[in-house]
Amino acid sequence: MESDKRARVEAWLRYGADLELGPYYRDRGATIAAVQEGQVVGVPSTEPAQSPMIAAARTPSASSSFVLWPTMSAEAASARSSAAVPFAQAPSLFEASDRIVGDTLQLIHETIGDCTRCKLHKSRTNIVFGVGSMKAELVFVGEGPGHDEDIKGEPFVGRAGKLLTQMIEAMGLRREDVYICNVVKCRPPENRLPEKDEITTCSPFLFRQIDVIRPKVICCLGSCASQTLLQTTQGISRFRGEWFDFRGSKLIATYHPAYLLRNPNAKGEVWKDLQKVMTVLGLQPKRK
């Protein structure tokens, strides 16, 4: 193994040990020994470094104890995705924060109150908390409310929301069967993306919502939601349709319905992602 790559791997392992986030792999002792002996699976020089979160969450390769970037053919990737098992059980970077015993959606709502924690409160009409079943097996997470959502106080009720409803119904579900929420609870001005400080301030309430509901599957809609939960800056096209573990739930990212309104040719790709979700949940598509 080249010395610079070996140094990066060793530094990464020390970083994980310092934060007590392990294991990133099946056999920690064996992996460290492999690093020391220069036997770790090589990292392709053309690939940028991934965040620890994504590397930790990826399903481990059956042929090695530690793989930074699994590489496979399109056919093999499709077969792995369609199987939907097994899933990695590595902890997320948020796992260190204690879950709140006895927490409820009502308590979270009350804690948010008439929130003024970030600048988004200055232009909002309503806080858009979330809607759906408290026992939902599937949670959809978007980026933030738009104009229609801000007026009504309910997520995904505009044009993109109507498309999301159609997607849910095509899966054989109803809106009331799932839970729908956003990374931030107040509308960003002019529907811009939430800024880092706004996400940092508001996302803990999202994590609490997920902890309370404990869904089987989280479906992140768009880059903002998926990057927030996976703690990465990579574009969604790099990991869309792949499975990750987030706080005990299976997580998959797909394109936002608003993106589909602008790029209808991508609907087929999203339907493939939703079919993976349906496989995990044991759902059959709605018959026409």
N, C-alpha and C positions, 0 to 999 in steps of 0.2 A: 504494500500500500504506500502511495506517495506520502511524504512527510507532512505536507500541508493539509492533506485530507485527513490523515491520521490525527493531527493536532486538533482539527475541527471536531472530529468525532469524540476525542477524549475530553475536550472542553464542554461539549454538549452533555456528556455523561456526568461530568462533575457538576454542571448546572442543575441537572435533574436531581442529583443526590443532595445538593445544597438546599433545594426547595422541597425535598422529600416528596416528589411527585411520582416516583416510579411505581410500578415498572412500566417502561416503554416497550418492553419485550418480554419474552417468555422466561428466559433464564438469565437473570442479571449477572450472576457470577460468571457464567459461561461467556456472556457477551463481553464483559470487561476483559476476561482472559483473551478473548479473540482479538479485541482491540490492541492489547499489549503485544500480541503475536503478529499483528498486522494482517489478520484474516477476515476482517469485517467486509461485508459486501460493499463493493465500490460504489461511489456516487458518480453518476454521469456528469462530466464536466460542463455539459451544455445546460444542465438544470440549475435554476436558482435555488438557494436554500429555502426550505419550508419552515414554517413556524413549528415550535415544539408541539403545539396543540394538534395540528393536522397529522404530524408524524406519529404522535401518541395514539390518535384516534383511529388511524387506518387499520384495517384488518390485517393481522400478521400473516406473512407468507408461511405456507406449510413446509417449505423447504429450507428455511433459515430462521434463526432465533431473533434476528434483528435486521430489518431492511429499511433504509432511509426512504428510498423511492422505489416501490415495486413497479417493474416494467413488464408488460405482457402484451400479447397481440390483442387486436380488437375483439376477436372471437372469444379469447379467454376472458377478457374483461366483461364481455356481455354475459358469458356463462356464469361468472362469479356473481355479478349483480343480480341475475335472475334467480339464483339459488337463495339469496337473501340471508344465508347463514354460512359460517358463524360470524358474530360481530365482536370486535375488540371490546374489552372491558377496562381499558386504561382510563384513569381519572382525567377529568378536564382541569384546566388551570383554575376553574372556579370551585373545584371540589373542596378546596381548603376552607372556603367560607362555610360556616355552620348553617345547617338548615334550621329553620325556626320551628320548634316543636309546637304543634297545635295551630299552625298558621292556616288561614282560610282566605279565600278570595275577598270576602267581605272585610276582613281585617286589613288586607293589603290596600283595598280601596279606601278604607278609612285612614290608613297611614299616609297615603298620597294626599288626601284631603284637597283643599283648594291650592294646589301646589304652586310654589313660586321658587323652586329650587334652581331652575335654570332660566335663561332668557326667553325660552319659547312661550312662557306663560303670558308675556306682554302682548302677544297678538292673537292668542287663541280665543275661541268662543266656548268650546267645551273640552274637558279632558276625555279622551277616548280610551277607556280602560281595557275593554275586551268583551267578547260575547260568545256564548255557546254553553256546552255541557260541562259541568264540573267533573264529570266522570269520562270525559272524552278520551278515546284511545289515540286520537289524531289532533295535533295542534298545528295550526298554520301561523307563521310569524312573518309579518311584513316590516317595512321600515318605519313608517309613520303615517298619521292621518293626512288625508287631502282635504279639499274644500268641503265636499259633501259630508265627509266623516266628521269634520270639525263642527259643522252645523247640526248634524243629527246626534253626535256623541257616540257613534257606533262605527267600528272598523269595517272597511271594505263594503261600502254601500253605493259608491259611484260606478262609473263604467267598468273600471277594473274589478270592482267588487261584484258586479253582475256576472263578469266572466269567471271569477273565482267560484261563485255559486254554481254556475254551469259545470265547472270542473268537478266540484264536490258531488253534484248530482250524477255526473257521468261515472263516478266511482261507486254509485249505489248508496250514497249517503245524503243526508240533509244538512243544512247549515247548523241546525240545532243539535246535530249528532257530534259535531266537532267543536273545537274552541279556536277562536280567531283573535289575534292580538298583534301588537306592534312593538318594535324596539323602543320607540319614544311615544309618549301618550298625548303629546300636543302637536299641532300642525306646524311644521317648519314654514316660514314665510315663502310664498311663491312656490310652494311644494318642492323646495330644494332638499337635498339630502341632509339628514341630521349631522351636526358637527360632532367632533370627538368629545368635547366637554359635555354636550347634551346627552350623548350616548352613555358616557361614564356616569352621569347623574341619574339617568332614568332606567338603564338596563337592569339594575338590581331588582326592580319591581317585576320585570319580565321573568327573571330567574326564579323569583318567589312564586310567580304564577305557575311556572312549569313544575316547580317542586310540589306545589299543592295538587295539581292535576295529575302528575306522574303519568303522562301519556306513553303509549307504546312507541309512537312515532312523532317526531317533530319535522315538519316540512317548512324549510326556510324559503321564503319567496324573495328572490333578488339578492344582490351582492351585500347590501347593508346588513340584512338579518343574518345571512350566513357568515359574513366576516365577523360580526359581533359575537356570535355564539362559538365560532371556531377560532376566534382570536388570530386572524390572519389578514394580510393585506392583498393576498392573491385574488385575481379576478375569478368570478364564479365559473367561468368556462373551464378553469383548471380542475375543478372538483365536482362540478354539477353531476348529479346522478349517482354519486358514490355514497356509501354508507359510513357513518361515524357514530361514535358513542358520546352522548352528552348527558351527564348526570343520571345515568341509568336508562335513558331513552335512546332509541335509534334515531339518528338525524340524517336527513337528506336535503340537499339544496336543489332548487330548480329556478327557472326564470320567473320574474314577477309578472302577474297578469297585465300590468301596464306596459311592460315590454312586449307582450304578445299582441297588444292592440296596435303597436307600432310595427311589429315584425310577425305577422300571422303565420309565416312559414315555419316559425319555431314551435308552433303548437304541437307538432308531432313529437318533438323531443321532450316537451313537458309531459305529454301523455305517456311516453315511455317511463318517465320518472314516477308518475302517479301509479302506473301499473306495478312498479316495484313496491310502492307503499301498499297497494291492494294485496299483493302476495303476502306481505308480512301480516296484514290485518285479516287475511282470509276473506277478502271481499270479491264479489263478482261485479263486472260492469253492468250498469243499468241497461236493461233491454229496451230497445226502441219500440 
